[in-house]
Amino acid sequence: MFLAIHSNEVEIVMWCSPLLYPEKRSKPLAVALPASLTADLPHLREKTVKAGLIARTAAIFRVDEIIIYVDKHGTEDEGELLANILRYCETPQYLRKRIYTISALFKYVGLLPPLKIPSHTVASSLDGIKDGDFRDGVVIKTYKDGSLVDIGLDKPFLVPKKLKRGERVTVKINKTKDSLKLSVVSREEVKLYWGYTVNYEHKGLVDSIKSFNADLVIATSKYGDPITKVFNDMKDAIRKSNKILILFGSPHEGLFEICKRFKVNLSDIAHFIVNTIPFQGCETVRTEEAMLATLSIINIMHYI
């Protein structure tokens, strides 16, 4: 499918072809979300659903890391809830009972949409396993010179490395005619998009930015420059950058308001302050909606 978009300031021409197994991004991409993201919702059911929307958006656009920052004192517990549900979403279904115990926090996780990322859509039987496949697993038993790992098949398998019980690992499978041999690998070795990580250290916005150490920080705000005005400059900055971080405000406060309370100038911590939804029809745009719109544009910038 050929797509062309024209305006006075932006011209986009790209060829779109579907990828059955999407590769990970060549440059790490993270989003920073406020701990108060679900604070305005009265019921755990709605909080869970909103977290699921965030997880789906992150997966669709191959976000590598979700950073949660404390935007307001008293919302730390909301941040914990958000972090836990986002981690639950990212965990392959076959590992969830191993990793998560019964908790009131997960009462409504049945409402969460499946991510269907490559780490979730692996074969469920030995017959479907191919040599060189990657899978996530959980260590269920350790020995002096090895560990027993559950990788969601009929039985656990031994890896020749002593690991911590309960640890989640990624393994590469060497399949022979008679057996499977597993080796523990880092996520960096997997070429496909393998999901996001969640980072919540109870830090404020500024310290969270420093922790990620991005060389390109993009702040979103309805008071920012219209995306049509800065599109080409942002595109060039993305091409030259190595790590990208996108900042989002809360349901009740934008980034300008949050920074003002903490006596920080937003322009001092972000390279771009951009309105990715100019001429919005609604009085306010929700964080999850802004995230979807912004990442759609960033995704296009990667490929033109």
Backbone bond lengths (Angstrom), bond angles and torsions (degrees), N, CA, C in turn:
res aa  C-N    CA-C-N  psi(-1)  N-CA   C-N-CA  omega(-1)  CA-C   N-CA-C  phi
1 M - - - 1.450 - - 1.516 108.96 -
2 F 1.329 116.95 131.21 1.457 122.02 180.00 1.519 108.59 -101.20
3 L 1.325 116.79 128.78 1.451 121.91 -176.66 1.510 110.18 -120.41
4 A 1.326 117.28 128.07 1.462 120.96 176.21 1.515 109.23 -131.19
5 I 1.332 116.62 130.69 1.454 122.55 178.32 1.512 107.06 -125.52
6 H 1.335 117.56 128.35 1.451 120.50 -177.58 1.522 110.43 -123.52
7 S 1.307 116.19 142.25 1.450 123.04 170.07 1.514 106.89 -153.03
8 N 1.319 117.04 -178.45 1.454 119.63 -179.67 1.521 112.45 -64.71
9 E 1.328 116.23 -30.06 1.455 119.71 -172.95 1.515 114.67 -113.95
10 V 1.329 117.24 -14.58 1.462 119.90 -173.62 1.521 110.03 -132.17
11 E 1.298 115.76 134.65 1.461 120.45 172.49 1.517 107.03 -132.77
12 I 1.307 116.58 121.63 1.459 121.79 -177.55 1.512 108.74 -122.31
13 V 1.303 116.52 125.30 1.459 120.87 175.20 1.518 107.00 -131.96
14 M 1.305 117.40 119.38 1.456 119.35 -177.33 1.520 110.37 -146.65
15 W 1.309 113.90 154.79 1.454 121.03 175.53 1.522 108.12 -104.31
16 C 1.327 116.41 123.00 1.461 121.06 -177.81 1.523 109.28 -105.34
17 S 1.310 116.60 121.88 1.461 119.91 175.54 1.517 108.04 -130.16
18 P 1.320 118.55 132.92 1.457 121.21 -175.99 1.526 111.97 -67.61
19 L 1.325 116.23 140.43 1.458 122.00 176.66 1.511 108.76 -108.93
20 L 1.315 116.28 123.07 1.455 119.36 179.54 1.518 110.48 -68.20
21 Y 1.328 116.48 -41.31 1.461 121.64 178.36 1.530 108.28 -124.17
22 P 1.320 118.32 96.39 1.469 120.75 -174.80 1.523 112.51 -66.50
23 E 1.312 115.58 135.54 1.460 120.27 175.68 1.514 109.91 -77.64
24 K 1.321 115.96 156.78 1.454 119.57 175.61 1.515 109.40 -69.19
25 R 1.304 116.32 160.69 1.455 120.46 178.30 1.524 110.54 -67.54
26 S 1.312 115.52 146.31 1.464 119.67 178.47 1.530 111.56 -73.16
27 K 1.345 115.74 -22.37 1.463 121.26 177.98 1.522 108.80 -123.98
28 P 1.324 118.74 128.71 1.466 120.48 -179.55 1.525 112.00 -56.16
29 L 1.318 115.56 135.04 1.456 122.58 178.99 1.524 108.97 -124.22
30 A 1.333 116.23 126.95 1.463 121.52 179.83 1.516 109.91 -127.44
31 V 1.325 115.48 154.57 1.460 121.39 172.66 1.527 107.46 -122.54
32 A 1.341 115.90 145.06 1.467 121.76 176.73 1.520 108.41 -112.24
33 L 1.328 116.03 122.85 1.452 122.58 -176.94 1.520 110.14 -120.46
34 P 1.332 118.35 148.75 1.468 120.83 -178.91 1.521 112.79 -76.89
35 A 1.330 115.74 147.84 1.461 120.41 178.23 1.524 111.61 -63.99
36 S 1.323 116.91 -24.78 1.467 121.13 -177.59 1.522 112.83 -84.64
37 L 1.313 117.72 12.31 1.462 121.59 -174.12 1.521 112.88 -54.16
38 T 1.338 117.34 -35.99 1.466 120.44 -178.00 1.523 112.73 -107.36
39 A 1.338 116.84 6.30 1.469 120.73 -173.59 1.524 112.59 -65.54
40 D 1.330 117.93 -26.16 1.463 120.54 -177.34 1.518 112.86 -82.52
41 L 1.319 116.77 -4.83 1.462 120.29 -178.85 1.529 109.58 -94.93
42 P 1.338 118.27 131.40 1.467 120.73 -172.47 1.520 115.19 -79.35
43 H 1.327 117.95 -18.24 1.466 119.91 -170.92 1.523 110.67 -128.25
44 L 1.319 115.25 145.67 1.465 121.25 179.70 1.526 111.39 -59.36
45 R 1.310 117.41 -31.00 1.464 120.63 179.67 1.528 110.52 -59.96
46 E 1.324 116.68 -48.84 1.465 121.05 -178.96 1.527 111.53 -68.96
47 K 1.321 116.89 -35.58 1.469 120.65 177.35 1.531 110.25 -62.28
48 T 1.329 115.16 -41.69 1.467 120.66 -179.49 1.530 110.96 -65.56
49 V 1.322 115.99 -42.99 1.464 120.45 -179.88 1.526 110.42 -62.98
50 K 1.335 117.62 -43.04 1.467 120.10 179.73 1.526 110.66 -63.41
51 A 1.326 117.32 -42.33 1.466 120.49 177.34 1.527 110.45 -60.72
52 G 1.327 116.72 -37.29 1.460 120.21 177.82 1.515 112.36 -64.02
53 L 1.323 117.71 -37.06 1.465 121.39 176.89 1.529 110.91 -65.16
54 I 1.322 115.51 -40.58 1.463 120.17 177.55 1.527 110.10 -62.71
55 A 1.327 116.32 -44.36 1.470 121.26 -179.43 1.526 110.72 -61.72
56 R 1.328 116.66 -44.27 1.464 120.20 179.43 1.526 111.52 -62.50
57 T 1.325 116.95 -43.68 1.461 120.70 -179.91 1.523 110.36 -62.72
58 A 1.332 116.13 -43.56 1.470 120.18 178.80 1.523 110.87 -60.67
59 A 1.320 116.80 -41.62 1.460 120.81 -179.00 1.522 111.73 -70.42
60 I 1.319 117.27 -41.64 1.467 121.17 -179.49 1.523 110.86 -57.02
61 F 1.349 116.13 -41.80 1.458 120.20 -175.46 1.534 112.61 -102.18
62 R 1.320 116.60 17.80 1.462 123.60 172.26 1.531 112.74 54.41
63 V 1.313 115.29 48.58 1.466 120.85 175.04 1.525 108.48 -71.08
64 D 1.322 116.78 135.34 1.463 121.28 -178.16 1.530 113.01 -86.37
65 E 1.322 116.29 -32.40 1.459 118.67 -175.90 1.524 110.08 -148.12
66 I 1.313 115.94 138.01 1.461 122.57 172.66 1.525 107.46 -110.09
67 I 1.312 116.47 117.25 1.458 122.68 179.79 1.520 107.93 -102.49
68 I 1.312 117.04 130.15 1.462 121.72 177.15 1.528 107.73 -109.44
69 Y 1.304 116.26 124.76 1.463 121.07 -179.52 1.530 110.42 -114.89
70 V 1.316 116.39 150.79 1.463 121.76 178.57 1.526 108.39 -82.11
71 D 1.313 115.66 110.68 1.465 120.24 -179.27 1.515 113.11 -95.72
72 K 1.334 115.91 -16.21 1.459 120.20 -178.57 1.523 108.75 -154.53
73 H 1.328 116.52 132.56 1.464 119.85 178.64 1.530 109.80 -62.06
74 G 1.323 115.64 139.29 1.453 120.65 -177.75 1.512 113.49 98.66
75 T 1.335 116.70 -4.48 1.475 119.73 179.45 1.530 111.74 -107.13
76 E 1.323 116.67 10.93 1.469 119.47 -176.64 1.526 112.18 -59.87
77 D 1.342 116.76 -39.47 1.469 119.76 179.39 1.527 111.71 -66.72
78 E 1.323 116.92 -34.97 1.458 120.61 176.04 1.530 109.94 -62.53
79 G 1.335 115.17 -38.57 1.463 119.49 177.32 1.516 111.96 -63.51
80 E 1.340 116.39 -38.89 1.471 120.44 177.88 1.525 110.84 -63.96
81 L 1.329 115.56 -42.32 1.465 119.66 178.57 1.522 110.40 -60.91
82 L 1.327 115.97 -47.96 1.459 120.46 -179.50 1.524 111.02 -60.66
83 A 1.331 116.50 -45.63 1.465 120.73 -179.31 1.524 111.29 -60.95
84 N 1.322 116.86 -43.68 1.466 120.45 -177.70 1.527 112.21 -65.94
85 I 1.318 117.11 -41.12 1.464 119.14 -179.08 1.528 110.35 -71.30
86 L 1.331 117.33 -37.72 1.466 119.91 176.81 1.528 111.00 -63.04
87 R 1.323 116.98 -40.44 1.476 120.36 177.67 1.526 110.53 -65.77
88 Y 1.325 115.87 -40.29 1.469 120.11 178.90 1.524 110.13 -60.59
89 C 1.338 116.94 -44.91 1.460 120.94 179.33 1.517 111.75 -58.76
90 E 1.340 116.22 -40.74 1.461 120.71 -174.81 1.527 112.26 -76.09
91 T 1.332 117.79 -18.11 1.467 121.69 -179.32 1.524 110.64 -76.06
92 P 1.344 118.43 129.83 1.473 119.94 176.63 1.524 111.18 -53.29
93 Q 1.306 116.46 142.00 1.462 120.75 -175.11 1.521 112.69 -56.19
94 Y 1.325 116.91 -36.46 1.472 119.61 -175.32 1.526 112.85 -72.09
95 L 1.337 117.71 -8.41 1.466 120.96 179.80 1.523 113.35 -106.90
96 R 1.303 117.47 -10.00 1.468 119.89 -170.31 1.525 113.20 -62.29
97 K 1.324 117.70 -39.16 1.464 119.58 -179.71 1.528 111.34 -69.32
98 R 1.315 116.38 -26.11 1.460 120.64 177.64 1.531 111.80 -74.67
99 I 1.330 115.86 -35.53 1.459 120.62 -171.68 1.529 112.85 -92.97
100 Y 1.330 116.40 -37.97 1.466 119.52 -172.67 1.525 111.06 -110.54
101 T 1.323 114.46 131.43 1.457 120.39 176.17 1.527 108.61 -88.58
102 I 1.316 115.54 164.79 1.464 120.07 178.73 1.523 109.05 -62.20
103 S 1.318 115.60 126.85 1.462 121.03 -177.51 1.512 109.45 -148.77
104 A 1.332 115.72 149.56 1.461 120.90 177.43 1.528 110.95 -62.69
105 L 1.344 117.11 -25.66 1.457 120.87 179.86 1.527 111.77 -61.36
106 F 1.338 115.79 -29.97 1.465 120.76 -174.85 1.529 113.13 -102.92
107 K 1.311 116.10 23.86 1.466 120.64 -176.41 1.519 112.50 -60.60
108 Y 1.331 116.98 -33.17 1.460 120.30 -174.00 1.533 112.78 -114.74
109 V 1.309 116.93 22.95 1.469 118.40 -178.51 1.529 112.17 -67.54
110 G 1.312 117.24 -14.77 1.463 119.84 174.81 1.519 112.82 -64.31
111 L 1.327 116.51 -16.36 1.459 121.27 178.63 1.523 112.57 -86.55
112 L 1.321 117.05 -9.97 1.462 120.58 -175.86 1.527 110.98 -70.53
113 P 1.317 117.73 136.36 1.467 120.30 177.74 1.516 110.41 -75.11
114 P 1.317 118.63 144.09 1.475 120.14 177.37 1.521 110.27 -69.42
115 L 1.338 116.51 143.13 1.459 120.50 179.78 1.527 111.88 -80.12
116 K 1.322 116.56 -36.64 1.470 122.04 -179.73 1.526 112.64 55.39
117 I 1.320 115.69 39.22 1.463 120.69 173.09 1.528 108.20 -84.17
118 P 1.345 118.93 166.35 1.466 120.47 -174.73 1.527 114.93 -53.81
119 S 1.329 117.98 -33.98 1.465 119.59 179.75 1.522 112.30 -71.31
120 H 1.325 117.45 -16.16 1.464 121.75 179.89 1.524 112.40 -96.61
121 T 1.312 116.92 -23.50 1.473 120.46 -172.39 1.525 111.92 -103.03
122 V 1.311 116.27 38.70 1.462 121.16 179.61 1.531 110.20 -83.79
123 A 1.329 115.38 166.29 1.466 120.66 -179.01 1.522 110.64 -63.57
124 S 1.337 116.23 145.96 1.466 120.94 -178.30 1.530 112.71 -100.45
125 S 1.330 116.32 -2.02 1.469 118.98 179.09 1.523 109.84 -138.12
126 L 1.317 116.06 162.31 1.465 121.67 -179.16 1.523 112.15 -60.30
127 D 1.326 116.09 -32.42 1.469 119.88 -177.98 1.533 111.61 -63.68
128 G 1.330 116.36 -28.36 1.449 119.57 -177.54 1.514 114.81 -88.59
129 I 1.334 117.03 -3.11 1.462 121.67 -178.16 1.530 110.02 -78.05
130 K 1.329 115.76 135.66 1.465 121.44 176.35 1.516 110.31 -115.48
131 D 1.310 115.29 152.24 1.459 119.97 176.74 1.532 109.46 -61.43
132 G 1.342 116.03 130.52 1.457 120.67 -179.78 1.513 114.48 93.02
133 D 1.344 117.76 -1.64 1.465 120.98 177.49 1.527 111.43 -64.74
134 F 1.317 115.07 151.66 1.465 121.63 172.81 1.522 108.52 -110.53
135 R 1.329 115.93 148.77 1.467 121.49 175.91 1.521 108.76 -149.12
136 D 1.319 115.63 154.76 1.458 120.68 170.69 1.518 108.79 -93.15
137 G 1.307 115.90 147.58 1.455 120.50 179.48 1.519 111.42 -147.32
138 V 1.326 115.15 173.18 1.461 122.18 178.19 1.520 108.97 -127.66
139 V 1.318 116.10 133.94 1.462 121.49 179.09 1.524 108.65 -74.05
140 I 1.345 116.79 123.23 1.462 120.24 -178.12 1.532 112.55 -109.99
141 K 1.341 116.55 -15.21 1.466 119.72 179.06 1.520 109.26 -159.58
142 T 1.314 116.88 143.62 1.462 120.34 179.54 1.524 110.75 -120.89
143 Y 1.324 114.47 149.29 1.454 122.26 176.88 1.536 108.32 -126.32
144 K 1.296 116.21 -179.43 1.457 121.06 -178.06 1.526 111.44 -61.66
145 D 1.313 116.97 -39.06 1.462 120.24 -176.05 1.529 113.11 -128.66
146 G 1.318 117.27 23.75 1.454 119.40 179.61 1.520 112.75 -172.52
147 S 1.327 115.68 176.15 1.463 121.66 -179.38 1.517 109.82 -142.11
148 L 1.312 115.72 145.81 1.452 122.24 177.23 1.528 107.98 -95.84
149 V 1.329 116.29 124.63 1.469 120.85 -172.64 1.525 110.75 -122.09
150 D 1.330 115.44 130.57 1.457 121.77 174.26 1.520 107.66 -87.38
151 I 1.339 117.13 117.13 1.464 121.26 179.26 1.532 111.12 -115.54
152 G 1.328 115.94 22.03 1.451 120.22 174.12 1.505 115.60 81.47
153 L 1.325 117.82 19.57 1.462 121.60 176.82 1.527 109.48 -107.63
154 D 1.322 116.42 -169.35 1.462 120.23 -174.07 1.526 113.07 -64.41
155 K 1.317 116.24 -25.26 1.460 120.03 -178.88 1.529 109.17 -148.45
156 P 1.330 117.58 158.08 1.469 120.28 176.15 1.522 110.68 -75.23
157 F 1.324 116.36 161.27 1.459 121.67 -178.27 1.528 110.25 -127.69
158 L 1.319 114.12 153.31 1.461 120.38 -177.50 1.524 110.59 -90.49
159 V 1.330 116.18 136.29 1.463 121.25 171.52 1.530 107.13 -115.68
160 P 1.322 117.88 140.96 1.467 120.97 -175.51 1.534 113.16 -80.33
161 K 1.320 115.66 54.74 1.454 120.12 -179.53 1.519 108.77 -154.96
162 K 1.319 117.27 134.47 1.456 120.33 178.82 1.523 109.11 -80.93
163 L 1.324 114.86 120.98 1.460 121.44 -177.38 1.525 109.81 -124.17
164 K 1.306 115.84 171.49 1.452 120.85 -179.78 1.527 109.73 -83.31
165 R 1.312 116.03 133.05 1.465 120.28 179.13 1.532 109.77 -61.13
166 G 1.326 116.01 134.46 1.453 121.32 -178.35 1.516 113.52 89.82
167 E 1.331 117.04 -6.69 1.463 120.99 -178.60 1.527 110.35 -72.91
168 R 1.316 115.29 138.86 1.462 120.45 174.65 1.523 108.76 -91.11
169 V 1.317 116.19 131.65 1.462 120.45 -176.46 1.529 109.56 -134.66
170 T 1.323 115.14 160.78 1.458 122.01 171.26 1.518 107.92 -108.90
171 V 1.315 116.54 133.21 1.467 120.36 -177.52 1.528 110.36 -123.61
172 K 1.315 114.41 151.86 1.458 121.16 171.95 1.522 107.50 -107.82
173 I 1.334 115.81 138.44 1.461 120.91 -173.94 1.519 111.02 -105.29
174 N 1.317 114.37 127.90 1.461 120.80 170.97 1.531 106.65 -105.20
175 K 1.332 115.83 111.98 1.460 120.19 -174.97 1.514 110.38 -102.07
176 T 1.305 115.10 123.29 1.456 121.01 172.49 1.528 107.61 -108.25
177 K 1.297 116.06 -179.15 1.456 119.53 -177.72 1.518 111.80 -64.26
178 D 1.335 116.12 -32.75 1.465 119.50 -172.87 1.521 114.09 -106.54
179 S 1.325 118.74 -17.88 1.462 118.28 -172.70 1.525 112.20 -156.24
180 L 1.357 113.84 172.89 1.455 122.11 173.12 1.522 108.72 -114.89
181 K 1.318 116.35 133.31 1.453 121.02 174.22 1.514 108.21 -115.80
182 L 1.339 116.09 130.60 1.449 121.70 -175.04 1.521 111.15 -109.60
183 S 1.309 116.17 143.12 1.462 121.52 171.85 1.518 108.41 -133.29
184 V 1.326 116.41 137.29 1.468 121.17 -179.66 1.526 109.25 -77.32
185 V 1.338 115.81 133.34 1.466 121.16 -179.43 1.524 109.22 -130.49
186 S 1.307 115.92 165.60 1.461 120.31 174.08 1.521 108.90 -87.44
187 R 1.310 116.19 159.76 1.464 119.93 179.19 1.524 111.73 -61.96
188 E 1.319 116.19 -27.44 1.464 120.16 -179.00 1.528 111.96 -61.65
189 E 1.322 116.57 -25.21 1.462 120.19 -179.68 1.521 112.92 -77.26
190 V 1.332 116.43 -17.46 1.467 120.27 178.42 1.522 108.24 -83.94
191 K 1.313 116.94 123.20 1.461 120.92 -176.57 1.529 112.67 -80.00
192 L 1.314 117.19 -21.56 1.459 120.90 179.90 1.527 110.33 -81.87
193 Y 1.334 115.57 161.56 1.463 119.37 172.30 1.522 108.24 -68.29
194 W 1.316 116.91 120.38 1.463 121.70 -169.99 1.529 112.78 -111.25
195 G 1.336 117.06 9.31 1.457 119.65 179.87 1.514 112.29 111.83
196 Y 1.318 115.52 178.09 1.458 122.05 -179.40 1.529 110.64 -110.96
197 T 1.319 115.80 160.77 1.457 121.64 169.88 1.525 108.14 -107.25
198 V 1.315 116.39 158.24 1.463 121.72 179.38 1.527 108.66 -117.49
199 N 1.315 115.47 126.92 1.459 121.42 -178.65 1.522 108.92 -118.83
200 Y 1.332 116.21 113.03 1.468 120.85 176.65 1.520 108.23 -135.26
201 E 1.311 115.75 104.92 1.461 121.75 -177.13 1.522 112.32 -114.85
202 H 1.325 116.88 18.47 1.468 122.58 178.68 1.528 111.75 59.13
203 K 1.315 116.31 33.82 1.460 121.38 178.77 1.524 110.41 -100.93
204 G 1.332 115.97 159.35 1.448 121.16 174.36 1.515 111.16 -76.78
205 L 1.321 115.74 -179.10 1.458 120.86 -175.12 1.522 112.05 -62.14
206 V 1.308 117.65 -47.67 1.467 121.40 -176.37 1.522 111.19 -62.05
207 D 1.329 116.97 -48.02 1.465 120.33 -179.19 1.528 111.51 -66.65
208 S 1.314 116.94 -32.76 1.470 120.36 177.65 1.519 110.71 -66.36
209 I 1.322 116.64 -39.19 1.463 120.93 177.12 1.520 110.14 -62.87
210 K 1.326 116.20 -44.21 1.462 120.26 -179.65 1.525 111.43 -62.60
211 S 1.315 116.86 -37.58 1.466 120.90 -178.03 1.524 111.68 -63.60
212 F 1.322 117.25 -37.61 1.461 119.95 -179.36 1.524 112.03 -77.01
213 N 1.323 116.52 -26.75 1.465 121.75 175.34 1.529 112.09 59.23
214 A 1.321 115.84 48.69 1.461 120.95 178.48 1.524 110.57 -79.31
215 D 1.316 116.31 148.74 1.466 119.38 173.77 1.523 111.61 -99.45
216 L 1.342 116.67 1.01 1.457 121.19 172.30 1.524 108.18 -142.84
217 V 1.333 116.23 117.49 1.465 122.32 179.95 1.526 107.86 -117.72
218 I 1.331 115.31 124.89 1.462 121.73 -179.20 1.525 108.22 -116.99
219 A 1.319 116.69 120.84 1.461 122.14 177.82 1.522 109.24 -99.75
220 T 1.324 116.94 140.47 1.470 121.13 179.41 1.520 109.36 -106.65
221 S 1.314 116.28 135.81 1.465 121.06 -179.28 1.520 109.13 -164.48
222 K 1.339 116.08 144.53 1.469 119.22 176.11 1.526 111.24 -70.10
223 Y 1.334 115.95 -12.77 1.466 120.28 177.21 1.538 111.76 -96.54
224 G 1.317 116.40 4.86 1.457 120.18 -179.70 1.515 112.32 -82.30
225 D 1.305 116.24 -179.81 1.463 121.51 176.91 1.529 109.44 -67.42
226 P 1.327 117.68 136.82 1.467 119.24 176.31 1.531 110.28 -57.66
227 I 1.307 116.60 141.10 1.458 120.97 -176.42 1.527 111.62 -58.63
228 T 1.342 117.37 -32.14 1.465 120.18 179.62 1.522 111.79 -64.89
229 K 1.319 116.91 -26.43 1.465 121.16 -178.22 1.521 112.12 -79.11
230 V 1.340 116.56 -35.79 1.467 120.05 -173.77 1.524 112.61 -110.88
231 F 1.325 117.57 9.15 1.455 121.04 -173.59 1.530 112.07 -54.58
232 N 1.304 117.21 -53.08 1.467 120.16 -175.85 1.523 112.18 -66.41
233 D 1.333 117.16 -37.92 1.468 120.38 177.56 1.525 110.93 -64.76
234 M 1.326 116.74 -41.91 1.466 120.34 178.12 1.521 110.79 -65.86
235 K 1.320 115.90 -40.94 1.467 119.89 179.56 1.530 110.25 -59.82
236 D 1.326 117.02 -44.91 1.466 120.60 179.38 1.516 111.25 -65.12
237 A 1.340 116.62 -39.17 1.466 120.55 179.64 1.526 110.74 -65.29
238 I 1.324 117.05 -38.57 1.467 121.05 178.92 1.530 110.17 -64.74
239 R 1.318 116.73 -41.52 1.468 120.41 179.58 1.531 111.47 -62.12
240 K 1.319 116.61 -35.42 1.460 121.06 -176.29 1.526 112.96 -86.72
241 S 1.311 117.54 -14.43 1.463 121.00 -174.37 1.526 111.91 -83.88
242 N 1.326 114.94 164.35 1.462 121.83 176.75 1.532 112.68 -112.57
243 K 1.337 116.50 -30.47 1.471 121.37 178.86 1.529 107.84 -139.80
244 I 1.320 116.08 130.62 1.463 121.06 -175.15 1.526 109.78 -118.34
245 L 1.327 115.67 134.71 1.458 121.70 177.52 1.527 108.56 -128.39
246 I 1.336 115.85 129.46 1.461 121.27 179.36 1.528 109.18 -113.61
247 L 1.329 116.42 128.11 1.461 122.53 -175.58 1.520 110.95 -100.87
248 F 1.337 115.86 139.33 1.458 121.70 176.86 1.523 109.72 -129.14
249 G 1.325 115.67 147.36 1.455 120.99 178.32 1.513 112.05 -87.66
250 S 1.329 115.31 -170.86 1.462 121.23 -175.99 1.528 110.70 -99.95
251 P 1.332 117.89 173.21 1.472 120.37 178.90 1.528 113.63 -61.37
252 H 1.328 117.95 -27.72 1.456 121.16 -175.94 1.522 113.71 -111.37
253 E 1.313 117.26 -14.41 1.456 120.77 -178.81 1.516 110.58 -137.66
254 G 1.316 115.77 132.32 1.448 119.51 173.47 1.522 110.07 -81.13
255 L 1.317 115.67 176.16 1.462 120.26 -177.74 1.524 112.35 -63.35
256 F 1.329 117.84 -34.35 1.463 120.05 177.45 1.530 110.86 -61.40
257 E 1.330 115.92 -44.24 1.468 120.02 -179.41 1.521 111.54 -67.57
258 I 1.319 116.79 -41.39 1.466 120.89 179.22 1.522 110.49 -62.24
259 C 1.331 115.93 -46.55 1.468 120.06 -179.94 1.525 111.83 -64.20
260 K 1.317 116.41 -36.64 1.470 120.00 -179.88 1.522 110.91 -62.69
261 R 1.330 117.14 -41.20 1.466 120.25 178.64 1.520 111.75 -63.44
262 F 1.331 116.19 -33.65 1.466 120.36 -179.91 1.529 112.05 -94.83
263 K 1.339 115.71 10.59 1.469 122.46 175.75 1.533 111.82 56.96
264 V 1.321 114.19 48.21 1.461 121.75 178.75 1.527 108.17 -128.28
265 N 1.309 116.75 140.87 1.462 120.46 173.75 1.526 109.10 -87.63
266 L 1.321 116.61 124.63 1.458 120.13 -178.93 1.527 110.96 -59.00
267 S 1.314 116.87 -36.25 1.471 120.25 -179.27 1.521 112.43 -66.69
268 D 1.345 117.19 -17.85 1.466 120.62 178.63 1.535 112.51 -82.20
269 I 1.337 116.99 -18.31 1.468 119.61 -176.60 1.529 112.58 -113.66
270 A 1.333 117.51 -5.61 1.466 120.92 -179.44 1.525 110.18 -128.82
271 H 1.324 115.20 141.31 1.467 120.45 177.88 1.528 111.59 -79.65
272 F 1.340 115.94 -29.98 1.459 120.92 177.12 1.521 108.36 -134.03
273 I 1.320 116.33 140.23 1.462 122.39 169.54 1.524 104.97 -119.80
274 V 1.320 116.34 111.13 1.461 119.60 -166.66 1.530 111.89 -130.55
275 N 1.311 115.06 143.03 1.461 122.58 172.41 1.519 107.18 -98.72
276 T 1.324 116.17 106.01 1.464 120.44 -177.38 1.523 112.98 -86.63
277 I 1.357 116.83 -3.10 1.463 120.82 177.08 1.531 108.00 -130.80
278 P 1.328 117.89 67.16 1.464 119.03 178.17 1.521 111.33 -65.32
279 F 1.322 116.18 150.67 1.471 122.68 179.92 1.529 111.46 59.61
280 Q 1.339 115.70 40.53 1.466 119.13 -179.11 1.523 110.62 -61.91
281 G 1.340 115.30 140.07 1.452 120.36 -177.81 1.522 113.71 -81.61
282 C 1.332 116.47 -22.74 1.459 121.41 179.31 1.522 109.78 -96.89
283 E 1.321 116.16 153.36 1.463 120.13 179.46 1.522 110.99 -60.39
284 T 1.323 116.47 -41.21 1.465 121.28 179.17 1.521 109.75 -129.04
285 V 1.310 115.36 151.97 1.466 122.33 174.28 1.519 107.49 -113.60
286 R 1.313 117.22 126.06 1.464 121.45 -178.34 1.530 110.10 -70.47
287 T 1.320 114.00 155.60 1.463 119.30 -176.52 1.524 111.48 -57.94
288 E 1.317 117.03 -44.12 1.469 119.76 -178.73 1.527 111.16 -65.78
289 E 1.339 116.79 -30.03 1.462 120.41 176.98 1.528 110.91 -73.76
290 A 1.322 115.71 -41.59 1.467 119.92 177.18 1.521 110.85 -63.26
291 M 1.317 116.49 -37.07 1.460 121.00 179.53 1.529 110.52 -64.41
292 L 1.315 116.89 -43.06 1.468 121.25 179.64 1.530 110.72 -63.93
293 A 1.322 116.31 -45.40 1.459 120.07 -178.60 1.527 111.51 -66.41
294 T 1.311 116.38 -44.27 1.465 120.85 -176.91 1.518 111.95 -66.00
295 L 1.322 116.54 -46.97 1.463 119.47 -178.42 1.527 111.92 -66.92
296 S 1.329 117.27 -27.94 1.467 119.82 174.61 1.523 110.33 -60.94
297 I 1.331 116.02 -43.38 1.463 120.85 -179.17 1.524 111.08 -70.51
298 I 1.336 116.67 -43.90 1.468 120.69 178.67 1.526 110.21 -60.15
299 N 1.320 116.05 -38.09 1.463 120.71 -179.99 1.524 110.94 -62.29
300 I 1.317 116.81 -41.24 1.461 121.01 177.98 1.529 110.34 -64.61
301 M 1.331 116.65 -42.00 1.469 121.17 -177.43 1.526 112.62 -60.52
302 H 1.323 116.63 -27.16 1.461 120.78 -179.94 1.528 111.86 -68.61
303 Y 1.319 117.53 -22.47 1.461 119.85 -167.72 1.520 113.94 -120.75
304 I 1.343 118.41 15.77 1.448 119.39 177.35 1.528 109.93 -125.47
